[in-house]
Each structure stands twice: as structure tokens, then as C-alpha cells.
Amino acid sequence: MHLGKEHSHIENDPNYKGLIVNKGVEQPPSVNPDAARRFLQKRPQELTLAQYVDGILAGDITILSRAVTLIESSLPKHQELAQQIILKCLPHSGSSVRLGITGVPGAGKSTFIEALGLHLIEKGAKLAVLAIDPSSERSKGSILGDKTRMESLSSTPNAYIRPSPSAGSLGGVARKTRETIILCEAAGYNTIFIETVGVGQSETAVHSMVDFFLLILIAGAGDELQGIKRGIMEMADGIAVNKADGQNIQKAQLAKTQYSNALHLFPPTRSGWIPRVETCSSILSEGISNIWDMVEEYMHKTKSNDFFNQNRREQAQYWMYESINEKLKNNFYHNALIKNKIAEIEPLVNSGQISSFEAARELLELYNKQV
Amino acid sequence: MHLGKEHSHIENDPNYKGLIVNKGVEQPPSVNPDAARRFLQKRPQELTLAQYVDGILAGDITILSRAVTLIESSLPKHQELAQQIILKCLPHSGSSVRLGITGVPGAGKSTFIEALGLHLIEKGAKLAVLAIDPSSERSKGSILGDKTRMESLSSTPNAYIRPSPSAGSLGGVARKTRETIILCEAAGYNTIFIETVGVGQSETAVHSMVDFFLLILIAGAGDELQGIKRGIMEMADGIAVNKADGQNIQKAQLAKTQYSNALHLFPPTRSGWIPRVETCSSILSEGISNIWDMVEEYMHKTKSNDFFNQNRREQAQYWMYESINEKLKNNFYHNALIKNKIAEIEPLVNSGQISSFEAARELLELYNKQV
């Protein structure tokens, strides 16, 4: 759009009546050339395997984060490098306490993690907080997506917070998180929290990679439980009844008694540990140390009866098999011909026109012809 | 061996001093020729597909049993015929009540099944009792292996009792049982019990093929629960506290209250149904009708909110996918090279020398090179 004659032209034209645009002052460059140079220098360079491993073992958070990004990447080149890093880190991993934390949204999980995390860091711990939330792609990261949820913790040097890997299936997300545990442990984090939302399948995955599984509930056994998936309560090694503060204290105590009685009816755990219920207030940081005492007692008990090591070995095997099974299924279900055939055959199964097993047989026959 | 001269020779020889064998009376044939002829006539002839289907639809127990034997056979020829029979029976199946029954040995499962079964048959039901017990090959059929466990029921014309298929993996056993359900329904059985022992993985399989899942417990929440697998209680749509008789009545009532309170703490089921606890005495046949009332109430509720149909559709899909996944895994893990490699790599995973995921990758690479 032409708003007026250029100043230089009209400067010497006394008859000009139009809009006069004054010559402006030269604008400073929008980018500080010094800063740009520094930024370019700081830009991630390709690191060698040795640089990654040394950096992680030295506890360098930036390098740790970049290695985790490799784990999360789907590029084959990145995956290969990630596997080599993990292999080198494995001998330096394994000596942490791995704590799974679940609870429905609204139970105060992040406040709890912040309170417990700060308590442990005060006692000298190095804490990594990871998450498994396969829905995070859809929900744009419902948990740990926003570090500001744990403001104090995320500004503490001895805490490393990493949101859930967002891509893909539960199996994929779980694999990435489990590999990240190894790197975090090699980087010196002696306490690992794995957060998850107690509404999906992900609890089983988390349960299979932690030593202790903690369920966060709130007082009033009614509507608050609506979102918790059936079966999760039986997985718990401990329950924390959160928000036991102010007018809630009595209700929380009552809930504690009720849950204790319920847990008492469950068959004993394989660990020989009897799950316990404690109340706490994350906001007031009250009762938080009791909950950690429970975890430590559990660790002591399972390390002396050797369940701890046995469980870790079984978990390692579990993940090997899980990982194979996941891949076998992916290959099958991502096959284009199979996809089409499933779309065609599923309605017939639903309406009882062919049996589930005959449908499976036809699909497998089609698949075997191809590979 | 020659014991003496033949009678005919020595008859006319007065000087003979040796052993004389008297001519014997001709023995009657050890096989009654009439019976043998009848037996040969009755001996299973190869039936045609149409004969199988017509027989099943006419409620012929002998033909039904032979068809189930085809389902259980591992011969490809039998499998193919079985699938054709199932296909023809499918349109005539689906209209029964499918009840899963679990409980540890000692809870009185078979007495309970007998009591409930006779109660239903008296009311006009046709009952098929099936079982899933993948351990039965090893334990020589710990459940339903011996029909004499349910004497009165097994001598009732309207009851069909079939022990657990004994061969192979849980997936295989479960498939066979699920296919047997179809044939039983087509044969006019309007009530199907699937029995399982509450100690293994099989409950999930049973839970995925029944409408209502009943857990049998006994009074005294202590040692009796030792054997029940964690997680099973949360699957139950109802609990029967059995052996509520004699001096046990009060204990059973107390147990009922405790379990009710515990169930109340669980999150609601997807069906919208609130699981209930009832006491009963199978030996005295007391309280048995209450338990069936509970099942009928459940059926009414889930049929009116459409959970019933939705659940059945989901179950059909579940079995299609389960069946595929099972087969994919079988192909992999039964591969000879893979077996050797697993034996080699598992100790490395256990001792943390290589990561679970790297081990999985190597195994898959080896497998893909072959197929």
C-alpha cells in the first residue's frame, strides 16, 4: 500500500500537499549479533558415544536430557546410538529406589510428588521424576507436561523432571521410560519416581518397572474412586490418603481405617510385605516422612528376604518378553493388507457371523502368505 | 512247552506212563459275538459335517461330545472339520447365561456347582459345566477330571459335564473351551458354567468369556485366601461365602459383611452393577437360590442398559485378537533357533549385562532373518 510519497522525492517539491512520511531512525537489528553467535556456538553438536556416556556418568543434566531425547526419537540412527549408550550405562545402573506413584487427577499427585521429593532432597537424595502417560499425545500431556506444576521441585538442582514420552503405544512409551531409568541411575539419581494416572493400562507397565507401587487416594471412598481402574488397589504396596488437612483430617482417618480393612482381606503379596495405609497432607508437608518410612521399611524387608533382587530379575525378563511380543504384534497389525482385512472381518465377528477363532485363522493365513 | 503226549496218540497205548492231558471242553468265545457285532455297529463312524450339525442341533449328547473331541484334537483334519461345525452352530448360539465360577480348592466349588446346578435343572434349565484348567495335564485334571465329584449332577439327563481340555497353553485351553460353549449353546444348553481354580492366569481367560463372574470363598478371611490370586476379587460380579452351616453360620455372616465393605471400596464396574456378597451352604442347599437371584438381577440390569450385548461383542473381538497374538508368539517362541538364543541371552539380561530391549532386538533380528 502506498501511503505517501517518499520523503526524498518531496523534499524539494514545495507544491506537494500529500502525506509526508518522515525518514525514520534506523532500527537496531532484532537479533543481537553477539547473542546469535553464542547461540550458534551452544547449539547441540553431534556428540560421540563416549561423550554421551562420560557426560551421563558425570551427572551432566544437559547431556542426560539429550540422551533421553535419543531414546524417544524414532530415527533408526538415534535408536542405535541410544542402545549403545544404554549398554554402557547398564553397569552403573540399578542402585536406586524406584517408586511408582499413581492416583486419579484430583488426588493431588503432583503436590504430593513435590512434597515427598523436596523431603528426600533435603535428606540428600538425587531425584528423577519420570512419567508414563500414553494418552499424553492426545491430551497434550496431562501429566508432567507442564513443569510449572512442580515449581519448587523443578528449580531444585538435585531434581530432574522429565515429562512422559508422548509418542505412540503404551508399549513404546513404557520402553522409553524404562530405558530412561537406566540413564538416570547411571547419572547418579538414587531415587526414581514414575508417575502415572490411575485410569488406564499404564499401571501394569509402571508396576513392572518399580520396586514399590504407591496409590494416592483422598478421603471419602465414594466419587473420588470413580476414576481408579479396578485392579489397581490390589497392585498397591502402600496407599497414601492425601489432603488430610483442616476439616478433612477425620474423614482421612476414617478412610485410612476402611482401606486398611479392605487391604487386610486381600491375599498376601508375593513379597511377604503387608500393604499399609498412611494419611498425609502434601500442602502442609505433614505425614510425608511416614510414607517414606514405609517405603524404606519395604526396601529393608524385601532386600533381606531377597524378593527385591528376584523381582528386579523378573522385571528385566518381563520387559524382554514384553518388548518382543509388542514388536511381533506391531508388525502384524501395521501390515496394510491385514489392516484392510480386519476392517472387513471385525463386523462379522461382532455380529456372530464368523467365530473369533476362524477370523483369527483367516487373518494369520493372509499374513503368512506375505512374509 | 510240551507237557505231555497228545491224548489221541496215547489213547490206544497201554504202556504209556507219562502225563495224560485230557481233552478239554471247548472254551466259550471270550467275546460275545452278538455284543461284538453291536459294538462294531456302535463304534464311531466318520460323521459328515451335516450329521454333526444336525446331531448337535437335535441335542444329541454323543454327537456333541464327539464334536468337542474334534475341537480338542490337534490333527489339522479334525481342526478343519471342527471350525466348519462351529461356523454352522454360531447362528444357534449365544442365548445362554454364561457363569464363571472360581475359588481355591477347599472352598467347596464342586459341591456348590452341584447344588446350584440341580437347583437350576429343577427350574427347567439345561446345564453344561465346562472348565478351564491349563494345569490339568500335569496334575492329571485337578478340576472336573473326575465326574464322580459331581455325582448327582452327572447322572442328571439335563446336565452335560465336560472336563477341562488338558493339552497345552492357557491360550489353547481357553480357545477350546470358548468354542465348546458355542456347540453347547447350539445343542440347547441355556446355562453354561465355566469352572476354574482361582490360583492362576486362567481367571482372566474365563472372565473374558462369561457374563457373570462368581467367586466362591469361605468364612474366615485369613488362611483360606492364601491361594487366591490378587486381582481376582476385583473381577468378581458376586461373591458366595460358602459353607455357611452349623457352627460356621456366624463366621460366614461376618465374612459377608467384611467382603461387602471391601467391595464397596472398589471403583464401580463398567456394567454399572454393584457386586454383592451372599452366604450359602452347598451341602444343605441353603441360600443357593439367593445366589441365582443375584445372577438374574445382574442379567436383567445389564440387558436393559445394553452392557450385556456390548460386553459380548467386546469378548468376541478380544478372542479374535488374543488368538492372533497367541499364534504370533507361538511361532516365535517355538522356533528352534530362537529357543537356543533365549537360553543364551536370558542369563545376560538377568545379570544386567545387556538391557531387556537390546536382548529383544537381537532375538527379533535373528527371527526376521529366518522367516
Interface residues (C-beta under 8 A of the other chain):
Chain A: Q83 I86 L87 L90 P91 S93 G94 R175 R178 E179 I182 A221 L225 Q226 G227 I228 K229 R230 G231 M233 E234 M235 Q258 Y259 N261 A262 H264 L265 F266 P267 P268 T269 R313 A316 Q317 Y318 W319 M320 Y321 S323 I324 N325 K327 L328 K329 F332 I345 E346 V349 N350 G352 Q353 I354 S355 S356 F357 E358 A359 A360 R361 L363 L364 V371
Chain B: Q83 I86 L87 L90 P91 S93 G94 R175 R178 E179 I182 A221 L225 Q226 G227 I228 K229 R230 G231 M233 E234 M235 Q258 Y259 N261 A262 H264 L265 F266 P267 P268 T269 R313 A316 Q317 Y318 W319 M320 Y321 S323 I324 N325 K327 L328 K329 F332 I345 E346 V349 N350 G352 Q353 I354 S355 S356 F357 E358 A359 A360 R361 L363 L364 V371
